[in-house]
Amino acid sequence: MTTEMMSDAIDDAIDNNEEEEETEDLTNQVLDEIGVDVASQLSAAPKGKAAGKRTEESSSSGIDELEKRLAVLRNP
């Protein structure tokens, strides 16, 4: 019986889905009141792959430039 009570108490302490939902609802309500539309702002945000691709391209061209400079130094 005490094991069951302890198990129920632990389950109740860990199970906070209702609190998370209430927090999310309250946050959305506040954002709506101040006129913030998170969904439209997120859709307008740059995507991670596009930013990563630019970095990769610039680093490739940087490597090419360094290789050219190294070749010039090797063959004066």
PDB file of N, H, CA, C and O in Angstrom:
ATOM      1  N   MET A   1       0.816  -1.191   0.000  1.00  0.00           N
ATOM      2  CA  MET A   1       0.000   0.000   0.000  1.00  0.00           C
ATOM      3  C   MET A   1       0.863   1.260   0.000  1.00  0.00           C
ATOM      4  O   MET A   1       0.571   2.189  -0.752  1.00  0.00           O
ATOM      5  N   THR A   2       1.918   1.323   0.819  1.00  0.00           N
ATOM      6  H   THR A   2       2.156   0.568   1.430  1.00  0.00           H
ATOM      7  CA  THR A   2       2.770   2.509   0.858  1.00  0.00           C
ATOM      8  C   THR A   2       3.544   2.666  -0.454  1.00  0.00           C
ATOM      9  O   THR A   2       3.798   3.786  -0.898  1.00  0.00           O
ATOM     10  N   THR A   3       3.915   1.552  -1.067  1.00  0.00           N
ATOM     11  H   THR A   3       3.709   0.643  -0.707  1.00  0.00           H
ATOM     12  CA  THR A   3       4.617   1.617  -2.349  1.00  0.00           C
ATOM     13  C   THR A   3       3.717   2.240  -3.406  1.00  0.00           C
ATOM     14  O   THR A   3       4.155   3.059  -4.214  1.00  0.00           O
ATOM     15  N   GLU A   4       2.457   1.837  -3.384  1.00  0.00           N
ATOM     16  H   GLU A   4       2.102   1.171  -2.728  1.00  0.00           H
ATOM     17  CA  GLU A   4       1.502   2.384  -4.340  1.00  0.00           C
ATOM     18  C   GLU A   4       1.293   3.885  -4.114  1.00  0.00           C
ATOM     19  O   GLU A   4       1.208   4.654  -5.072  1.00  0.00           O
ATOM     20  N   MET A   5       1.213   4.292  -2.867  1.00  0.00           N
ATOM     21  H   MET A   5       1.283   3.667  -2.089  1.00  0.00           H
ATOM     22  CA  MET A   5       1.040   5.708  -2.551  1.00  0.00           C
ATOM     23  C   MET A   5       2.267   6.512  -2.975  1.00  0.00           C
ATOM     24  O   MET A   5       2.145   7.617  -3.504  1.00  0.00           O
ATOM     25  N   MET A   6       3.449   5.946  -2.736  1.00  0.00           N
ATOM     26  H   MET A   6       3.548   5.049  -2.306  1.00  0.00           H
ATOM     27  CA  MET A   6       4.670   6.634  -3.134  1.00  0.00           C
ATOM     28  C   MET A   6       4.755   6.744  -4.656  1.00  0.00           C
ATOM     29  O   MET A   6       5.150   7.780  -5.191  1.00  0.00           O
ATOM     30  N   SER A   7       4.388   5.685  -5.333  1.00  0.00           N
ATOM     31  H   SER A   7       4.067   4.844  -4.898  1.00  0.00           H
ATOM     32  CA  SER A   7       4.398   5.683  -6.788  1.00  0.00           C
ATOM     33  C   SER A   7       3.438   6.729  -7.340  1.00  0.00           C
ATOM     34  O   SER A   7       3.774   7.454  -8.276  1.00  0.00           O
ATOM     35  N   ASP A   8       2.240   6.808  -6.758  1.00  0.00           N
ATOM     36  H   ASP A   8       1.967   6.220  -5.997  1.00  0.00           H
ATOM     37  CA  ASP A   8       1.254   7.809  -7.178  1.00  0.00           C
ATOM     38  C   ASP A   8       1.761   9.222  -6.920  1.00  0.00           C
ATOM     39  O   ASP A   8       1.560  10.116  -7.742  1.00  0.00           O
ATOM     40  N   ALA A   9       2.412   9.424  -5.789  1.00  0.00           N
ATOM     41  H   ALA A   9       2.575   8.697  -5.121  1.00  0.00           H
ATOM     42  CA  ALA A   9       2.940  10.747  -5.461  1.00  0.00           C
ATOM     43  C   ALA A   9       4.030  11.162  -6.450  1.00  0.00           C
ATOM     44  O   ALA A   9       4.083  12.315  -6.878  1.00  0.00           O
ATOM     45  N   ILE A  10       4.890  10.222  -6.805  1.00  0.00           N
ATOM     46  H   ILE A  10       4.847   9.285  -6.457  1.00  0.00           H
ATOM     47  CA  ILE A  10       5.950  10.514  -7.774  1.00  0.00           C
ATOM     48  C   ILE A  10       5.348  10.807  -9.141  1.00  0.00           C
ATOM     49  O   ILE A  10       5.768  11.743  -9.822  1.00  0.00           O
ATOM     50  N   ASP A  11       4.369  10.012  -9.538  1.00  0.00           N
ATOM     51  H   ASP A  11       4.028   9.252  -8.985  1.00  0.00           H
ATOM     52  CA  ASP A  11       3.713  10.237 -10.826  1.00  0.00           C
ATOM     53  C   ASP A  11       3.051  11.607 -10.874  1.00  0.00           C
ATOM     54  O   ASP A  11       3.130  12.303 -11.887  1.00  0.00           O
ATOM     55  N   ASP A  12       2.403  11.995  -9.789  1.00  0.00           N
ATOM     56  H   ASP A  12       2.338  11.430  -8.966  1.00  0.00           H
ATOM     57  CA  ASP A  12       1.753  13.305  -9.725  1.00  0.00           C
ATOM     58  C   ASP A  12       2.782  14.433  -9.795  1.00  0.00           C
ATOM     59  O   ASP A  12       2.538  15.459 -10.431  1.00  0.00           O
ATOM     60  N   ALA A  13       3.911  14.248  -9.154  1.00  0.00           N
ATOM     61  H   ALA A  13       4.110  13.415  -8.638  1.00  0.00           H
ATOM     62  CA  ALA A  13       4.948  15.286  -9.163  1.00  0.00           C
ATOM     63  C   ALA A  13       5.590  15.419 -10.537  1.00  0.00           C
ATOM     64  O   ALA A  13       5.905  16.526 -10.974  1.00  0.00           O
ATOM     65  N   ILE A  14       5.781  14.306 -11.210  1.00  0.00           N
ATOM     66  H   ILE A  14       5.524  13.407 -10.855  1.00  0.00           H
ATOM     67  CA  ILE A  14       6.429  14.323 -12.523  1.00  0.00           C
ATOM     68  C   ILE A  14       5.460  14.762 -13.612  1.00  0.00           C
ATOM     69  O   ILE A  14       5.864  15.441 -14.556  1.00  0.00           O
ATOM     70  N   ASP A  15       4.213  14.395 -13.499  1.00  0.00           N
ATOM     71  H   ASP A  15       3.885  13.844 -12.732  1.00  0.00           H
ATOM     72  CA  ASP A  15       3.217  14.691 -14.524  1.00  0.00           C
ATOM     73  C   ASP A  15       2.774  16.142 -14.403  1.00  0.00           C
ATOM     74  O   ASP A  15       1.896  16.475 -13.607  1.00  0.00           O
ATOM     75  N   ASN A  16       3.397  16.997 -15.207  1.00  0.00           N
ATOM     76  H   ASN A  16       4.110  16.726 -15.854  1.00  0.00           H
ATOM     77  CA  ASN A  16       3.037  18.406 -15.173  1.00  0.00           C
ATOM     78  C   ASN A  16       2.589  18.891 -16.542  1.00  0.00           C
ATOM     79  O   ASN A  16       2.793  20.054 -16.889  1.00  0.00           O
ATOM     80  N   ASN A  17       1.975  17.998 -17.326  1.00  0.00           N
ATOM     81  H   ASN A  17       1.809  17.053 -17.044  1.00  0.00           H
ATOM     82  CA  ASN A  17       1.489  18.374 -18.647  1.00  0.00           C
ATOM     83  C   ASN A  17       0.456  19.485 -18.562  1.00  0.00           C
ATOM     84  O   ASN A  17       0.431  20.383 -19.404  1.00  0.00           O
ATOM     85  N   GLU A  18      -0.397  19.425 -17.546  1.00  0.00           N
ATOM     86  H   GLU A  18      -0.377  18.695 -16.862  1.00  0.00           H
ATOM     87  CA  GLU A  18      -1.414  20.457 -17.394  1.00  0.00           C
ATOM     88  C   GLU A  18      -0.764  21.809 -17.141  1.00  0.00           C
ATOM     89  O   GLU A  18      -1.208  22.824 -17.677  1.00  0.00           O
ATOM     90  N   GLU A  19       0.271  21.827 -16.336  1.00  0.00           N
ATOM     91  H   GLU A  19       0.632  21.003 -15.900  1.00  0.00           H
ATOM     92  CA  GLU A  19       0.961  23.080 -16.040  1.00  0.00           C
ATOM     93  C   GLU A  19       1.617  23.636 -17.296  1.00  0.00           C
ATOM     94  O   GLU A  19       1.592  24.845 -17.526  1.00  0.00           O
ATOM     95  N   GLU A  20       2.202  22.767 -18.106  1.00  0.00           N
ATOM     96  H   GLU A  20       2.222  21.785 -17.919  1.00  0.00           H
ATOM     97  CA  GLU A  20       2.829  23.214 -19.345  1.00  0.00           C
ATOM     98  C   GLU A  20       1.792  23.795 -20.292  1.00  0.00           C
ATOM     99  O   GLU A  20       2.030  24.829 -20.917  1.00  0.00           O
ATOM    100  N   GLU A  21       0.648  23.141 -20.403  1.00  0.00           N
ATOM    101  H   GLU A  21       0.454  22.301 -19.896  1.00  0.00           H
ATOM    102  CA  GLU A  21      -0.418  23.635 -21.266  1.00  0.00           C
ATOM    103  C   GLU A  21      -0.947  24.974 -20.771  1.00  0.00           C
ATOM    104  O   GLU A  21      -1.195  25.880 -21.568  1.00  0.00           O
ATOM    105  N   GLU A  22      -1.119  25.102 -19.464  1.00  0.00           N
ATOM    106  H   GLU A  22      -0.917  24.366 -18.817  1.00  0.00           H
ATOM    107  CA  GLU A  22      -1.590  26.360 -18.898  1.00  0.00           C
ATOM    108  C   GLU A  22      -0.576  27.473 -19.146  1.00  0.00           C
ATOM    109  O   GLU A  22      -0.950  28.602 -19.463  1.00  0.00           O
ATOM    110  N   THR A  23       0.710  27.150 -19.001  1.00  0.00           N
ATOM    111  H   THR A  23       1.014  26.232 -18.744  1.00  0.00           H
ATOM    112  CA  THR A  23       1.764  28.139 -19.234  1.00  0.00           C
ATOM    113  C   THR A  23       1.772  28.573 -20.690  1.00  0.00           C
ATOM    114  O   THR A  23       1.892  29.762 -20.984  1.00  0.00           O
ATOM    115  N   GLU A  24       1.645  27.625 -21.596  1.00  0.00           N
ATOM    116  H   GLU A  24       1.548  26.658 -21.358  1.00  0.00           H
ATOM    117  CA  GLU A  24       1.635  27.954 -23.024  1.00  0.00           C
ATOM    118  C   GLU A  24       0.407  28.791 -23.373  1.00  0.00           C
ATOM    119  O   GLU A  24       0.509  29.756 -24.130  1.00  0.00           O
ATOM    120  N   ASP A  25      -0.752  28.427 -22.826  1.00  0.00           N
ATOM    121  H   ASP A  25      -0.835  27.643 -22.211  1.00  0.00           H
ATOM    122  CA  ASP A  25      -1.966  29.200 -23.083  1.00  0.00           C
ATOM    123  C   ASP A  25      -1.830  30.627 -22.569  1.00  0.00           C
ATOM    124  O   ASP A  25      -2.211  31.578 -23.252  1.00  0.00           O
ATOM    125  N   LEU A  26      -1.292  30.774 -21.375  1.00  0.00           N
ATOM    126  H   LEU A  26      -0.982  30.002 -20.820  1.00  0.00           H
ATOM    127  CA  LEU A  26      -1.117  32.100 -20.792  1.00  0.00           C
ATOM    128  C   LEU A  26      -0.121  32.923 -21.601  1.00  0.00           C
ATOM    129  O   LEU A  26      -0.334  34.115 -21.821  1.00  0.00           O
ATOM    130  N   THR A  27       0.951  32.303 -22.040  1.00  0.00           N
ATOM    131  H   THR A  27       1.125  31.335 -21.861  1.00  0.00           H
ATOM    132  CA  THR A  27       1.947  32.997 -22.857  1.00  0.00           C
ATOM    133  C   THR A  27       1.327  33.465 -24.166  1.00  0.00           C
ATOM    134  O   THR A  27       1.533  34.606 -24.583  1.00  0.00           O
ATOM    135  N   ASN A  28       0.573  32.591 -24.811  1.00  0.00           N
ATOM    136  H   ASN A  28       0.406  31.665 -24.473  1.00  0.00           H
ATOM    137  CA  ASN A  28      -0.087  32.965 -26.065  1.00  0.00           C
ATOM    138  C   ASN A  28      -1.087  34.095 -25.848  1.00  0.00           C
ATOM    139  O   ASN A  28      -1.206  34.987 -26.688  1.00  0.00           O
ATOM    140  N   GLN A  29      -1.806  34.064 -24.731  1.00  0.00           N
ATOM    141  H   GLN A  29      -1.710  33.339 -24.049  1.00  0.00           H
ATOM    142  CA  GLN A  29      -2.768  35.122 -24.426  1.00  0.00           C
ATOM    143  C   GLN A  29      -2.047  36.467 -24.268  1.00  0.00           C
ATOM    144  O   GLN A  29      -2.499  37.480 -24.802  1.00  0.00           O
ATOM    145  N   VAL A  30      -0.946  36.475 -23.547  1.00  0.00           N
ATOM    146  H   VAL A  30      -0.579  35.652 -23.113  1.00  0.00           H
ATOM    147  CA  VAL A  30      -0.190  37.721 -23.347  1.00  0.00           C
ATOM    148  C   VAL A  30       0.353  38.225 -24.676  1.00  0.00           C
ATOM    149  O   VAL A  30       0.272  39.418 -24.968  1.00  0.00           O
ATOM    150  N   LEU A  31       0.906  37.324 -25.483  1.00  0.00           N
ATOM    151  H   LEU A  31       0.972  36.355 -25.246  1.00  0.00           H
ATOM    152  CA  LEU A  31       1.438  37.728 -26.780  1.00  0.00           C
ATOM    153  C   LEU A  31       0.345  38.278 -27.681  1.00  0.00           C
ATOM    154  O   LEU A  31       0.571  39.244 -28.411  1.00  0.00           O
ATOM    155  N   ASP A  32      -0.848  37.669 -27.636  1.00  0.00           N
ATOM    156  H   ASP A  32      -1.031  36.885 -27.043  1.00  0.00           H
ATOM    157  CA  ASP A  32      -1.969  38.180 -28.419  1.00  0.00           C
ATOM    158  C   ASP A  32      -2.375  39.571 -27.954  1.00  0.00           C
ATOM    159  O   ASP A  32      -2.704  40.432 -28.770  1.00  0.00           O
ATOM    160  N   GLU A  33      -2.351  39.790 -26.646  1.00  0.00           N
ATOM    161  H   GLU A  33      -2.084  39.091 -25.983  1.00  0.00           H
ATOM    162  CA  GLU A  33      -2.750  41.082 -26.105  1.00  0.00           C
ATOM    163  C   GLU A  33      -1.798  42.195 -26.522  1.00  0.00           C
ATOM    164  O   GLU A  33      -2.227  43.328 -26.739  1.00  0.00           O
ATOM    165  N   ILE A  34      -0.516  41.885 -26.635  1.00  0.00           N
ATOM    166  H   ILE A  34      -0.167  40.964 -26.459  1.00  0.00           H
ATOM    167  CA  ILE A  34       0.438  42.927 -27.009  1.00  0.00           C
ATOM    168  C   ILE A  34       0.679  42.957 -28.516  1.00  0.00           C
ATOM    169  O   ILE A  34       1.488  43.747 -29.001  1.00  0.00           O
ATOM    170  N   GLY A  35      -0.016  42.104 -29.250  1.00  0.00           N
ATOM    171  H   GLY A  35      -0.673  41.462 -28.855  1.00  0.00           H
ATOM    172  CA  GLY A  35       0.035  42.152 -30.706  1.00  0.00           C
ATOM    173  C   GLY A  35       1.203  41.445 -31.338  1.00  0.00           C
ATOM    174  O   GLY A  35       1.610  41.796 -32.445  1.00  0.00           O
ATOM    175  N   VAL A  36       1.741  40.480 -30.679  1.00  0.00           N
ATOM    176  H   VAL A  36       1.410  40.195 -29.779  1.00  0.00           H
ATOM    177  CA  VAL A  36       2.859  39.728 -31.244  1.00  0.00           C
ATOM    178  C   VAL A  36       2.309  38.466 -31.889  1.00  0.00           C
ATOM    179  O   VAL A  36       1.618  37.674 -31.248  1.00  0.00           O
ATOM    180  N   ASP A  37       2.625  38.292 -33.165  1.00  0.00           N
ATOM    181  H   ASP A  37       3.186  38.935 -33.686  1.00  0.00           H
ATOM    182  CA  ASP A  37       2.204  37.091 -33.879  1.00  0.00           C
ATOM    183  C   ASP A  37       3.451  36.249 -34.138  1.00  0.00           C
ATOM    184  O   ASP A  37       4.173  36.469 -35.110  1.00  0.00           O
ATOM    185  N   VAL A  38       3.685  35.302 -33.269  1.00  0.00           N
ATOM    186  H   VAL A  38       3.097  35.124 -32.479  1.00  0.00           H
ATOM    187  CA  VAL A  38       4.903  34.490 -33.314  1.00  0.00           C
ATOM    188  C   VAL A  38       4.971  33.672 -34.599  1.00  0.00           C
ATOM    189  O   VAL A  38       6.044  33.541 -35.188  1.00  0.00           O
ATOM    190  N   ALA A  39       3.859  33.127 -35.034  1.00  0.00           N
ATOM    191  H   ALA A  39       2.988  33.234 -34.555  1.00  0.00           H
ATOM    192  CA  ALA A  39       3.865  32.264 -36.216  1.00  0.00           C
ATOM    193  C   ALA A  39       4.330  33.029 -37.447  1.00  0.00           C
ATOM    194  O   ALA A  39       5.126  32.506 -38.227  1.00  0.00           O
ATOM    195  N   SER A  40       3.854  34.248 -37.638  1.00  0.00           N
ATOM    196  H   SER A  40       3.207  34.673 -37.004  1.00  0.00           H
ATOM    197  CA  SER A  40       4.267  35.003 -38.827  1.00  0.00           C
ATOM    198  C   SER A  40       5.728  35.412 -38.728  1.00  0.00           C
ATOM    199  O   SER A  40       6.424  35.460 -39.742  1.00  0.00           O
ATOM    200  N   GLN A  41       6.206  35.709 -37.519  1.00  0.00           N
ATOM    201  H   GLN A  41       5.640  35.670 -36.695  1.00  0.00           H
ATOM    202  CA  GLN A  41       7.606  36.074 -37.357  1.00  0.00           C
ATOM    203  C   GLN A  41       8.516  34.880 -37.600  1.00  0.00           C
ATOM    204  O   GLN A  41       9.597  35.027 -38.169  1.00  0.00           O
ATOM    205  N   LEU A  42       8.085  33.699 -37.173  1.00  0.00           N
ATOM    206  H   LEU A  42       7.207  33.579 -36.711  1.00  0.00           H
ATOM    207  CA  LEU A  42       8.902  32.509 -37.383  1.00  0.00           C
ATOM    208  C   LEU A  42       8.953  32.126 -38.853  1.00  0.00           C
ATOM    209  O   LEU A  42       9.988  31.666 -39.335  1.00  0.00           O
ATOM    210  N   SER A  43       7.854  32.310 -39.571  1.00  0.00           N
ATOM    211  H   SER A  43       7.013  32.684 -39.180  1.00  0.00           H
ATOM    212  CA  SER A  43       7.856  31.960 -40.985  1.00  0.00           C
ATOM    213  C   SER A  43       8.736  32.907 -41.781  1.00  0.00           C
ATOM    214  O   SER A  43       9.249  32.528 -42.834  1.00  0.00           O
ATOM    215  N   ALA A  44       8.923  34.133 -41.303  1.00  0.00           N
ATOM    216  H   ALA A  44       8.506  34.441 -40.448  1.00  0.00           H
ATOM    217  CA  ALA A  44       9.767  35.101 -41.993  1.00  0.00           C
ATOM    218  C   ALA A  44      11.236  34.971 -41.600  1.00  0.00           C
ATOM    219  O   ALA A  44      12.095  35.602 -42.216  1.00  0.00           O
ATOM    220  N   ALA A  45      11.532  34.177 -40.598  1.00  0.00           N
ATOM    221  H   ALA A  45      10.835  33.665 -40.097  1.00  0.00           H
ATOM    222  CA  ALA A  45      12.912  34.033 -40.126  1.00  0.00           C
ATOM    223  C   ALA A  45      13.734  33.236 -41.135  1.00  0.00           C
ATOM    224  O   ALA A  45      13.196  32.358 -41.809  1.00  0.00           O
ATOM    225  N   PRO A  46      15.015  33.524 -41.248  1.00  0.00           N
ATOM    226  CA  PRO A  46      15.861  32.762 -42.172  1.00  0.00           C
ATOM    227  C   PRO A  46      15.999  31.315 -41.704  1.00  0.00           C
ATOM    228  O   PRO A  46      16.007  31.027 -40.507  1.00  0.00           O
ATOM    229  N   LYS A  47      16.105  30.444 -42.650  1.00  0.00           N
ATOM    230  H   LYS A  47      16.099  30.678 -43.622  1.00  0.00           H
ATOM    231  CA  LYS A  47      16.233  29.015 -42.349  1.00  0.00           C
ATOM    232  C   LYS A  47      17.682  28.669 -42.056  1.00  0.00           C
ATOM    233  O   LYS A  47      18.589  29.285 -42.617  1.00  0.00           O
ATOM    234  N   GLY A  48      17.916  27.695 -41.189  1.00  0.00           N
ATOM    235  H   GLY A  48      17.180  27.195 -40.733  1.00  0.00           H
ATOM    236  CA  GLY A  48      19.263  27.308 -40.779  1.00  0.00           C
ATOM    237  C   GLY A  48      20.116  26.786 -41.913  1.00  0.00           C
ATOM    238  O   GLY A  48      21.310  27.079 -41.964  1.00  0.00           O
ATOM    239  N   LYS A  49      19.536  26.017 -42.830  1.00  0.00           N
ATOM    240  H   LYS A  49      18.566  25.779 -42.788  1.00  0.00           H
ATOM    241  CA  LYS A  49      20.322  25.438 -43.909  1.00  0.00           C
ATOM    242  C   LYS A  49      20.834  26.519 -44.850  1.00  0.00           C
ATOM    243  O   LYS A  49      21.966  26.433 -45.327  1.00  0.00           O
ATOM    244  N   ALA A  50      20.037  27.512 -45.119  1.00  0.00           N
ATOM    245  H   ALA A  50      19.118  27.582 -44.731  1.00  0.00           H
ATOM    246  CA  ALA A  50      20.466  28.574 -46.026  1.00  0.00           C
ATOM    247  C   ALA A  50      21.645  29.333 -45.433  1.00  0.00           C
ATOM    248  O   ALA A  50      22.610  29.638 -46.133  1.00  0.00           O
ATOM    249  N   ALA A  51      21.564  29.634 -44.149  1.00  0.00           N
ATOM    250  H   ALA A  51      20.779  29.385 -43.580  1.00  0.00           H
ATOM    251  CA  ALA A  51      22.661  30.343 -43.493  1.00  0.00           C
ATOM    252  C   ALA A  51      23.904  29.463 -43.449  1.00  0.00           C
ATOM    253  O   ALA A  51      25.012  29.952 -43.667  1.00  0.00           O
ATOM    254  N   GLY A  52      23.739  28.200 -43.176  1.00  0.00           N
ATOM    255  H   GLY A  52      22.839  27.803 -42.999  1.00  0.00           H
ATOM    256  CA  GLY A  52      24.865  27.279 -43.122  1.00  0.00           C
ATOM    257  C   GLY A  52      25.511  27.107 -44.485  1.00  0.00           C
ATOM    258  O   GLY A  52      26.728  26.952 -44.584  1.00  0.00           O
ATOM    259  N   LYS A  53      24.705  27.134 -45.535  1.00  0.00           N
ATOM    260  H   LYS A  53      23.716  27.261 -45.455  1.00  0.00           H
ATOM    261  CA  LYS A  53      25.224  26.971 -46.878  1.00  0.00           C
ATOM    262  C   LYS A  53      26.097  28.156 -47.260  1.00  0.00           C
ATOM    263  O   LYS A  53      27.145  27.984 -47.881  1.00  0.00           O
ATOM    264  N   ARG A  54      25.669  29.355 -46.893  1.00  0.00           N
ATOM    265  H   ARG A  54      24.817  29.495 -46.389  1.00  0.00           H
ATOM    266  CA  ARG A  54      26.466  30.541 -47.195  1.00  0.00           C
ATOM    267  C   ARG A  54      27.817  30.467 -46.494  1.00  0.00           C
ATOM    268  O   ARG A  54      28.847  30.804 -47.079  1.00  0.00           O
ATOM    269  N   THR A  55      27.808  30.033 -45.263  1.00  0.00           N
ATOM    270  H   THR A  55      26.971  29.760 -44.788  1.00  0.00           H
ATOM    271  CA  THR A  55      29.051  29.913 -44.504  1.00  0.00           C
ATOM    272  C   THR A  55      29.961  28.892 -45.154  1.00  0.00           C
ATOM    273  O   THR A  55      31.170  29.098 -45.257  1.00  0.00           O
ATOM    274  N   GLU A  56      29.378  27.795 -45.591  1.00  0.00           N
ATOM    275  H   GLU A  56      28.396  27.627 -45.508  1.00  0.00           H
ATOM    276  CA  GLU A  56      30.169  26.746 -46.227  1.00  0.00           C
ATOM    277  C   GLU A  56      30.768  27.256 -47.528  1.00  0.00           C
ATOM    278  O   GLU A  56      31.931  26.983 -47.821  1.00  0.00           O
ATOM    279  N   GLU A  57      29.986  27.997 -48.313  1.00  0.00           N
ATOM    280  H   GLU A  57      29.041  28.219 -48.074  1.00  0.00           H
ATOM    281  CA  GLU A  57      30.496  28.529 -49.573  1.00  0.00           C
ATOM    282  C   GLU A  57      31.631  29.514 -49.331  1.00  0.00           C
ATOM    283  O   GLU A  57      32.648  29.484 -50.023  1.00  0.00           O
ATOM    284  N   SER A  58      31.455  30.377 -48.356  1.00  0.00           N
ATOM    285  H   SER A  58      30.628  30.402 -47.793  1.00  0.00           H
ATOM    286  CA  SER A  58      32.497  31.368 -48.087  1.00  0.00           C
ATOM    287  C   SER A  58      33.750  30.704 -47.540  1.00  0.00           C
ATOM    288  O   SER A  58      34.861  31.145 -47.836  1.00  0.00           O
ATOM    289  N   SER A  59      33.591  29.659 -46.755  1.00  0.00           N
ATOM    290  H   SER A  59      32.688  29.301 -46.515  1.00  0.00           H
ATOM    291  CA  SER A  59      34.770  28.977 -46.237  1.00  0.00           C
ATOM    292  C   SER A  59      35.476  28.209 -47.346  1.00  0.00           C
ATOM    293  O   SER A  59      36.700  28.082 -47.317  1.00  0.00           O
ATOM    294  N   SER A  60      34.733  27.693 -48.325  1.00  0.00           N
ATOM    295  H   SER A  60      33.738  27.796 -48.349  1.00  0.00           H
ATOM    296  CA  SER A  60      35.351  27.007 -49.457  1.00  0.00           C
ATOM    297  C   SER A  60      36.161  27.987 -50.286  1.00  0.00           C
ATOM    298  O   SER A  60      37.283  27.686 -50.694  1.00  0.00           O
ATOM    299  N   SER A  61      35.595  29.159 -50.535  1.00  0.00           N
ATOM    300  H   SER A  61      34.684  29.404 -50.204  1.00  0.00           H
ATOM    301  CA  SER A  61      36.339  30.143 -51.313  1.00  0.00           C
ATOM    302  C   SER A  61      37.543  30.639 -50.515  1.00  0.00           C
ATOM    303  O   SER A  61      38.583  30.946 -51.097  1.00  0.00           O
ATOM    304  N   GLY A  62      37.416  30.721 -49.201  1.00  0.00           N
ATOM    305  H   GLY A  62      36.571  30.473 -48.728  1.00  0.00           H
ATOM    306  CA  GLY A  62      38.539  31.107 -48.353  1.00  0.00           C
ATOM    307  C   GLY A  62      39.648  30.082 -48.406  1.00  0.00           C
ATOM    308  O   GLY A  62      40.829  30.432 -48.418  1.00  0.00           O
ATOM    309  N   ILE A  63      39.273  28.823 -48.436  1.00  0.00           N
ATOM    310  H   ILE A  63      38.314  28.539 -48.426  1.00  0.00           H
ATOM    311  CA  ILE A  63      40.268  27.746 -48.523  1.00  0.00           C
ATOM    312  C   ILE A  63      40.964  27.789 -49.877  1.00  0.00           C
ATOM    313  O   ILE A  63      42.181  27.622 -49.963  1.00  0.00           O
ATOM    314  N   ASP A  64      40.182  28.016 -50.944  1.00  0.00           N
ATOM    315  H   ASP A  64      39.193  28.151 -50.875  1.00  0.00           H
ATOM    316  CA  ASP A  64      40.776  28.118 -52.273  1.00  0.00           C
ATOM    317  C   ASP A  64      41.784  29.257 -52.326  1.00  0.00           C
ATOM    318  O   ASP A  64      42.869  29.112 -52.890  1.00  0.00           O
ATOM    319  N   GLU A  65      41.421  30.388 -51.739  1.00  0.00           N
ATOM    320  H   GLU A  65      40.540  30.506 -51.282  1.00  0.00           H
ATOM    321  CA  GLU A  65      42.328  31.536 -51.728  1.00  0.00           C
ATOM    322  C   GLU A  65      43.604  31.214 -50.965  1.00  0.00           C
ATOM    323  O   GLU A  65      44.698  31.565 -51.407  1.00  0.00           O
ATOM    324  N   LEU A  66      43.472  30.550 -49.827  1.00  0.00           N
ATOM    325  H   LEU A  66      42.583  30.264 -49.469  1.00  0.00           H
ATOM    326  CA  LEU A  66      44.656  30.180 -49.044  1.00  0.00           C
ATOM    327  C   LEU A  66      45.547  29.202 -49.802  1.00  0.00           C
ATOM    328  O   LEU A  66      46.773  29.294 -49.738  1.00  0.00           O
ATOM    329  N   GLU A  67      44.926  28.260 -50.522  1.00  0.00           N
ATOM    330  H   GLU A  67      43.930  28.185 -50.573  1.00  0.00           H
ATOM    331  CA  GLU A  67      45.708  27.305 -51.297  1.00  0.00           C
ATOM    332  C   GLU A  67      46.486  28.010 -52.410  1.00  0.00           C
ATOM    333  O   GLU A  67      47.629  27.652 -52.695  1.00  0.00           O
ATOM    334  N   LYS A  68      45.866  29.010 -53.035  1.00  0.00           N
ATOM    335  H   LYS A  68      44.937  29.301 -52.804  1.00  0.00           H
ATOM    336  CA  LYS A  68      46.558  29.771 -54.079  1.00  0.00           C
ATOM    337  C   LYS A  68      47.742  30.528 -53.481  1.00  0.00           C
ATOM    338  O   LYS A  68      48.830  30.547 -54.056  1.00  0.00           O
ATOM    339  N   ARG A  69      47.525  31.141 -52.342  1.00  0.00           N
ATOM    340  H   ARG A  69      46.641  31.126 -51.876  1.00  0.00           H
ATOM    341  CA  ARG A  69      48.606  31.880 -51.690  1.00  0.00           C
ATOM    342  C   ARG A  69      49.754  30.952 -51.289  1.00  0.00           C
ATOM    343  O   ARG A  69      50.927  31.309 -51.396  1.00  0.00           O
ATOM    344  N   LEU A  70      49.393  29.759 -50.826  1.00  0.00           N
ATOM    345  H   LEU A  70      48.441  29.468 -50.739  1.00  0.00           H
ATOM    346  CA  LEU A  70      50.424  28.773 -50.438  1.00  0.00           C
ATOM    347  C   LEU A  70      51.212  28.330 -51.656  1.00  0.00           C
ATOM    348  O   LEU A  70      52.432  28.180 -51.585  1.00  0.00           O
ATOM    349  N   ALA A  71      50.530  28.119 -52.772  1.00  0.00           N
ATOM    350  H   ALA A  71      49.539  28.241 -52.830  1.00  0.00           H
ATOM    351  CA  ALA A  71      51.216  27.704 -54.009  1.00  0.00           C
ATOM    352  C   ALA A  71      52.183  28.777 -54.461  1.00  0.00           C
ATOM    353  O   ALA A  71      53.275  28.459 -54.932  1.00  0.00           O
ATOM    354  N   VAL A  72      51.807  30.052 -54.328  1.00  0.00           N
ATOM    355  H   VAL A  72      50.920  30.311 -53.946  1.00  0.00           H
ATOM    356  CA  VAL A  72      52.702  31.148 -54.710  1.00  0.00           C
ATOM    357  C   VAL A  72      53.926  31.165 -53.803  1.00  0.00           C
ATOM    358  O   VAL A  72      55.037  31.418 -54.269  1.00  0.00           O
ATOM    359  N   LEU A  73      53.739  30.906 -52.541  1.00  0.00           N
ATOM    360  H   LEU A  73      52.836  30.701 -52.162  1.00  0.00           H
ATOM    361  CA  LEU A  73      54.864  30.886 -51.609  1.00  0.00           C
ATOM    362  C   LEU A  73      55.806  29.725 -51.883  1.00  0.00           C
ATOM    363  O   LEU A  73      57.017  29.858 -51.705  1.00  0.00           O
ATOM    364  N   ARG A  74      55.273  28.599 -52.309  1.00  0.00           N
ATOM    365  H   ARG A  74      54.289  28.491 -52.454  1.00  0.00           H
ATOM    366  CA  ARG A  74      56.106  27.429 -52.601  1.00  0.00           C
ATOM    367  C   ARG A  74      56.904  27.635 -53.877  1.00  0.00           C
ATOM    368  O   ARG A  74      58.035  27.162 -53.985  1.00  0.00           O
ATOM    369  N   ASN A  75      56.333  28.327 -54.831  1.00  0.00           N
ATOM    370  H   ASN A  75      55.414  28.712 -54.743  1.00  0.00           H
ATOM    371  CA  ASN A  75      56.986  28.539 -56.138  1.00  0.00           C
ATOM    372  C   ASN A  75      57.206  30.038 -56.349  1.00  0.00           C
ATOM    373  O   ASN A  75      56.420  30.687 -57.040  1.00  0.00           O
ATOM    374  N   PRO A  76      58.262  30.587 -55.762  1.00  0.00           N
ATOM    375  CA  PRO A  76      58.478  32.043 -55.887  1.00  0.00           C
ATOM    376  C   PRO A  76      58.879  32.471 -57.272  1.00  0.00           C
ATOM    377  O   PRO A  76      59.090  33.660 -57.514  1.00  0.00           O
TER     378      PRO A  76
END
